[in-house]
Amino acid sequence: MSYDQPESLDAAFRDTFVLIEVDGRTIVIDPAAASRDFPWDDPVYVITAWNPCVELSAEENQRRNLELEELLLERGLRIHRADGRARDGSWREASFAVVGIGRDDAVDIGRRFGQRAIFEATSSELTGLSCDIGTG
């Protein structure tokens, strides 16, 4: 399966960083700097249900993220609260950092919630993976 994305998504991802809450501390995943405290050996997938190709109200986004959280917990996955943010402060989306999930499953969940893309995070990279929604 291909996870390529159009250049516009590449540009957006270069201007994004993610904050992940883990055990009372905040881990910053930023393409501009490797995280020294990344506590996982495998990639973590950052998924949101916010603004699926369209901007929704805060109430609708919160409802959708609760539905996403329930799905992740039902699957027995370890999750941490996360925030994806634009470097210039122009947007912020509540998200979940998902531990112990494979790339294909993570992308499928992003697609299920109408996302154009999700993030794959490691100690040194934050990579956008296309969910093939709204990209054609």
C-alpha positions, 0 to 999 in steps of 0.5 A: 500500500502506498502512503505518498501524499501530495506536496501540500500535505508535505508542506503542512507536515514540515510546519507541524510538531506533536506534543505527547503526554506520557506519565506526567511529562510532555514529549515533543516530536518535532521534525526539526529536532530529535526527541531525547526522551522518546520512550518507545522502540517502535513507531507511535501513530498520532491519530485524530478525529478532528476536522475530517477534510472540513472544519467542524465545531469544537463540540463535534470534534470533541464528540468524534475524538471520544468515539475514536478514543473508545475504538482505540481502547476497545481494541486494547491499544495503549494511548496517550493524549497528544496535540498536533500543532502548527508551528505558527500557532494557526491550528491545533488538533487534539489527538491520540498517540497510539502504541502497539499498532501497525502502520496499516491499522493506524492508517485504516483508523485515520481513514475511518475517521475521514482523515487525509493523513496521520503521523508516524512518530519516532525519536528522530522523525515525524512523518505524515502518512496519507489515508487516501481521503480527499487527495484526488 
